[in-house]
Amino acid sequence: MNLEAKLNQMEAGRVLPPEPLRAALPPSKPYPVEQLGEILGGAAQALHETIKAPLALCCQSVLAAAAFSAQSHFDVVLPWGDRKPLSLFLLTVADSGERKSAIDDVVLGAAKAQERLEMASYAFEFEYYEAELMKWKAASEAANKKASRAKTQAGADCAQNEAHEAGPKPKAPIMPLRFVTDPTVEGLYKLLVTAQPSIALFSDEGGLLIGGNALNSENALKTMARWCKLWDGSPFDRVRAGDGSGCLYGRRMAMHQLAQPEVMQKLLGDRMANGQGLLARCLVAYPASTIGKRHITAFENPKERREVKRLFAVLKTLAEAMPRTGEGNPQELDPVELPLNAEAQRMAINAVNQFEDLMATGADLSELKDRTSKALENACRIAGVLSVIENGMAAREISEKHLERGLILMQWYLAEALRLQSAAIVPQSVLDAEALSKWLASRGIQQYTARTILNKGPNQLRSKARLDAAVKELVAAGYHAANEPGTPIDGKPARLSWRVLHVV
């Protein structure tokens, strides 16, 4: 545009629209819901039709619930012989108002109902345990005192018989708690010592976890490393001088975190989460919003849909079934193995070679090597979950049809990760520019100086270098403009100041 045209626009009082600070996120491909099968896919579709939440969100929730229900009963045997959990880690990005809570309330109803039922009886069992423990301690202490005071061997033998009659120390009942939201590594260990060996790190408010103690700057590395170990099925070892040491075997953890874009952005763009390997293990979805398009002709209860009732029944059966555990330890899971059948093995060989080609320099997934290297394993895990949901406790292998569906779903997740990768990597100056724009707008400030922000602005922008970079981004994109030198700001002429033209 020439100078004359610009002057004409200024005279007409029009302001040019700003340029975007970051590239627009391309649209997501439709989630291949049919690959989830009649039970999971049918329920996800029914939830989408009744609650009107994004279809991919519904699919993530039903798949997460299915993985949690299956992980205590079965392990997948990978094509190269390694035995791994059926656990899945899922992350879902959804705007506020997308009805995340409504979906989870329906999908997790079976497991949470079982947990609540068992918690009621647990209270009575624990009260009885404490009473028995007090009796045992009293009897043991009395026998020990009697033995220490005995002056003859006969007296000592009598005291020892009394100690023997007190019996072994009572064992505490296993706490039925299965769902956790934001535990630290230490808290998670203590929970797995006393509670169920199969847990779900689920939350429809992922900010509690992403912004909580578990993932703060001091704890993030050890937390992510421990989650990766649990995903791998490794023992949970802990060595502490103060409160003891131990090693927990046969524990399982599934994860599904739903969070708003600005919250999930912190995790998806985190260098540690990417470099350490956590995000390579996660299945991420960021569906387009349905807000504004959720018109209805009548209200419908999603729990009354036949497809949802069927899923509830399947998950309830798995929740009530006793998992196989190690001898003498009801908290050490020993799940049934699910190997790939011969046809699935051949399919896996072709798949791993295709993934290898896609990771070559210049190929479609060359910038996504970490996710792609885990793709076949995640596909096998998904296939195992599908087999359990459709065959129940009788499942004993993964067929080629289940693996094929798992691979198709995994292709969608890789495409989604590729789509989100560019959006997740945002320069700090752009993040700061967005924060500055929102801060000014929230206070109704139309003109400002650097001194204003350095003294009163957001903490991260009380650095001259970061503030200068943020302002430069806003000016270059047309959101802010520099004032003439000497423009009065707060009643005083300022050598350098800016005015707000648009809000990010």
N, C-alpha and C positions, 0 to 999 in steps of 0.2 A: 504494500500500500504506500503511495507517495505522500509527501508532506502535506500537500493541499487536501487530500482525502482525510488525513488524520485531523487537520485543523477543522474541516467541515464537521467531523464527528464530535470534536470537542465543543464546537459552537452549538451543535444541536443538543448538547448535554448528555450524549450517550457515552457509556464506558464500555470498552471492548471486553468481551468475555475472557476469563483467564484460561491459561493452559493447564492441563492436569499436572499435578506434582509427581504422579506415578502412573505407570502404564495401566490401562484398564484391564481387569481380569477377564479373559475370554470365557465364553459360556461353557459350562460343563456338558459332557455327553450324558444322555439319559442312563440312569443306573439299570443294568441288565437284570431286573427283578425276577424275570422268569428263570434265571439260573439258580436262584435260591430254592427252587422247587415249589411244589404245591403247598406244603405246610408253612414254611417260612415266607416264601414269596406271596402266597395267598393272604397271609396275615398282614404282611407289610402293605399290600395293595388295599386291603380293607381298612387299615388304619389311615392310610393316605386319603381314602375316599370319605371317611367319617370325621376324622379330626382335622383334615385338610393341611397337615404338616407336609413339608417337602418329601417326596417319595424316597430319596436317598437317605434322609434322616430316619425314616421309618425302617428302611432296610438295615441301616447301621444298628439300630436298637434291637431288632429281632435277631440279627446275627450275633451281637454281643451277648444277649440273653441265652442264646443257644450254645455258644462257646462256653459260657460260665456253667451251664447245666451239664455239659458233656465232659468238661475237663477233669472232674473228680472220678469219672468212671473209665475213661479211655485215654491212651496215648497213641500218637501216630508213629509208625515206624517208617522213616524216610527211605527213599530208594537206595541210599548208600549204607543203610543199616542202623543209623542213629535213632534212638528212641527219644521222642520229644513230646511235650504237652500239647493238648489241643487248644491251649489258651490262645486268645487273640487280643491284640491291643488295637483299639479303634479310637480315632479322634474325629469329632464332627463339629464343623463350624456352622453356627446358626445364629441369625440375628435375634435380638430380644423380641418376644412375641410370636416366635415360630412354633410355640406349643411343645417345647421339648419335654417339659414336666408331664404333660398329658400323655405323651407317647410312652415315657418310661413307667408311669403309673400303671398303664395297662400291660405292657410287655413284661415287666418284672413282678407282676402281681402274684404269680404262683410261688416264686422263690421267697418273696417278702412275706407272703401269708404263712409259708412253712416256717420261716425264721421267727415270726411273731408267735406262732403256736408253740414252738419249742422254747422260746424265751419265757413263756408263762410257766411251763413245767420246770424249766431250769432254775427259776427263783426258789421253788420248793426244794429241789434237789440240792441246791447250794446251801440252803438253810440247814438241811439235814446233815450235809457234809461238815459244816462248821461245828455243829453240835457233836458229831462223832469225833471230829478232830480234837475238840476240847477234852473229851473223855479220854482219848488216846494219849494226849499230852499229859493229862493228870495222872493216868495209870503208869505211864513210862517214867515220869519224874518221881513218883512215889517209889517205884521199884528201884530206880537208880539211887535214890537217897538211902533206901533200906540196904542196898548192896554195899554202899560206901560206909555205912555204920556197922555192918555185920562184923562180929569179932571171931566168928568161927566159919569154917568152910560150909557147914550145914546151913548157916544163916545166909551166906552168899548164894548158895545153890537155890535156896527158897526164893530169894529176891529175883534171881535169874529166871526161875519158873514163872514168877508173877509178871515179869517183863515180857516173857514169851506169850503168856496168856493174853496180854494186851493186844497182841496181833500186829500185823503190818500197819504202817501209817495209811490212813484212808486216802483215797485218790479223789481229787476234785473232779466234778463233772465237767464235761467239755462245753464251753460257752457256745451257744448256737449262732453267734454273730457271724454274718457272712458278708455284709455290705459295709464298706468303709469309704470315706470321702477324701480326707487329706492327711493320712498318717505320715509321720517321719519314719526313717529307717528303723530307729530304735523302737518306736511305738508299734511298727509293723511286726518286728521280731517278737515283742512281748505278747502281741495279740495272737500270733501263730503258735506260741507256746501253750496258750490256754484255750484258744477258740478253734473253730473249724479249720481243717487243713486246706480247704478250697474257699478262696475269698474273691470278691469282686470289688475292684477299685472303680466304682461307677459314680458319676455325678452329672446332673443336668445343669449344674452351675460350676463349670470347670475352673472358674476364677478362684474358687476356694483352694484348689490344689495348685494351680499355676502361680497364683499370687501368694500362696501360703508358705509356712515354714519349710515344708519338704523341698521346695524348689527355690528357696532364697539363695543368695550368692554363696553362703557358707555351706549349704547342704545339697545344692543341686547336683554336683558331680557324684557324690556317694549315693544319692537317691536314684539317679538315672542308672548308675552302674548296677545297683541292686535290682531294679526293675528288669534290666536286661538279663540278669542272672536268673530271675524267676521265670521270665519268658523262655529261657533256655532249659529250665527244669533243673538247674543246679541246686545243691544244698545251700541252705541259708545259715552260714557260719557267723559267729559273733564272739569276739574276745574282748572282755572288759575287766579291768582290775577291780573296779568297785562292786559291780553287781553280777559278777560271774560270767562264765563263758558257756558256749554250747553250739551245737550244729543240728539244724532241723532238716530232715529228709522228707521227701514225698509231699511237698507243699505246692500249691498251684494258685496262680493269680491271673484273672482276666481283667481287662481294663476297657472302659468306655467313658470318655470325657466329652461332654458337649459344652461348648463355650461360644461366646460372642466373638466376632471377627477380631476386634481390637485386643481381646484377651488371648485368643489362640495364636494371634500373630506373634506374641512374645515367645511362645514355645516353638512355632514353626520356623521362625527366623533366628532362633538361638543357635549360636555356633557350637556350643557344647552339646546340645541335643542332637545336632546333625553329625558332628565329628565323633561323638562318643558312641553312636550307633542306635540310640533309642528310636529316632524317627525312621530308621531303616526297617524297624520291626513293626511300625504302626501302619494301619490302614486308615487313610485320611479321606474325608469327604467334605466338600463345601458346596452344598446344593443351592440353586437359585431360590430366592425367597418366594413364598406363595402369598405373602401379605398383600391384600388388595384384590386378590383373586379367589377368595374363599367363600363365595356366595353359595347359599344353600336354599333348598325349598322346604326342608323340614329338619328338625333335630333328630339325630340318631345316636344311640348309645353304642360305642365301638365294641363294648364287651358282649353285646348281644349278637354280633355278627358270627356266623357259623365258622368262618375262617379263624377268627380270634379265639373262639371257644376251643377249637381243635388244637391250636398252638398251646393254649393254656393247659389243656389236658396232657399234651406231650411233655411240656416242661414240668408240670406237677409230678408226673410219673418219675422223671429223672431226679427231681428234688427229693422225693420221698424214698427213692431206692438207696440202700446202704452201699457205699462204695467199697471196693476191695482194699484192704489195708494190710500193713505188715503184721507179722505175728507178734502179739502182745502189745501192739501200739496202735490204737484206733485213730491216731492223728497222723500216721505215716501212710500216705496213699501208695497203693501199688496197682495202678490202673491196668486194665486189659489192653493188650497191644492190638493195634489196627494196622496191619501191613498192606501195601498196595498189591493187588492181584497181578498176574503176569501181564495182562493187557495194559494195566495202568503203569506198570514198570516200563514197558516199551514207550508209552506215551510220555513218561517223565524224561526219558533219554532224549526224545525229540525236542521236548520243551526246554530242557536245560541248554541244548545246543542253540536253539533259537534265541534264548535270552543272552547267551554268550555273544552271538553275532550282533545283537542290538546294543551291546555295551562297547563294541569296537569304536575306535576314534572316528568321529564324524557320523556315527549311526544314531538312530532315534533316541536311544537311552544312554548315550555316552556320558551325559551330564547327570545321570541318575544311577551310577554304578552301585551305590550302597543299597538302594531300594531293590534294584534288579537282582543283586546277588542273593537277596533273601526271598525273591519272588516265588521260586519253586517250593521252598519250605512253607511259605504262607499259603500257597495254593493247596498243598497237601493237608495243611491244618484245616483250611476251609472245607476241603473235600471230606475230611474225617468228621467234621461237625455235621455236614449234610448227611453223611451215612448214619450217624447216631440218631439224628432227628427223624430220619425216615425208617430206620430199622430198630430203633430203641435199644434196650439192653442186649438184644440178640446180635447186634452188629459185631462182625468179626474180621472184616476186611474193607478196603476202599476199592471200589470198582472203577473201571475206566470212565464210566459215565459220570461218576461223582468227581473224579479228577478233572475231566474235561470242563465241567461246570466251574470247578474251583479255579482253573486256569483262565477261563473267560472272565470271571470276576476279578482275578488278579490283574488281568490286562486293563480292566477299567480303573483299578486303583493306581496302576502305574501311570496311566494317562492323566488321572486326576493329580497325582504327585508332580508330574511334569508341568501341568497347567498352573499349579500353585507355587511352583518353585520360584519363578520370577517375581511373583507377588510377595513372597515371603522374604526375599532379599531386598530390603529397602535401605538406602543410605541413611546414616544417622541424621544428616542435615535435613532430609525430607521429613523424617519422624519428628524432629525438633520444630520444623516449620509448621507441621500440622498441629503440634501441641501449642505453639505460640498463637496461631490463628484462633484455636478454640478458647484459649485463655482470655484473649482480648475480647472475643465475642461474648463470653460468659459474663464479662464485666461492663459491656457496652462501651468499650474504649474505641474511639474512631481515629485518634491520633496519639502517637507515643514517641518517646525517645529511648535510646539505649539505657539511659540512667533509670528510667521507669522499670524496665524489665530486670535489669541487674539488681535493683533494690527490692522489687516486689513481685517479680514474675515467678514462673515455675522454677523449682530448684535446679533442674538440669540446665536451664538457660541463664543461670547466674554466672555463667562462664562467658567471657567476652568472645572467645573464639567460636564457641558453639552458637552464641546469639548472632554473631555476624554472619555465620554460614546459613542459619535459618532465615534471617531477613533477606539475604541474597537470593535464596530459593523463592521466597514469596514475591520479591520484586521482579525477578526474572520471569516468573510465571504469570505476573499480572494481578496478583492478589493484593499487593501493597504497592505504593508509589512513594518516592522520596519527595518531601516538601521543599519549597524554596528556603534557602538559608535565612534564618531570622524569623521563621514562622512561629507565632506564639503558641506554646504548649503549656497548659496549666498557668496561663497568665504571664509566662516568661518567654522571651525570644530564644529559640534553640538554633544552634549552628547546624545540627543534623537531626532530622526527624522524619517520620513516615506517617502516611495516612492509609486507612483500610479501605480498599475498593470492593473486595469480595471476602467471604468467609469460606475456608476450605470445607 
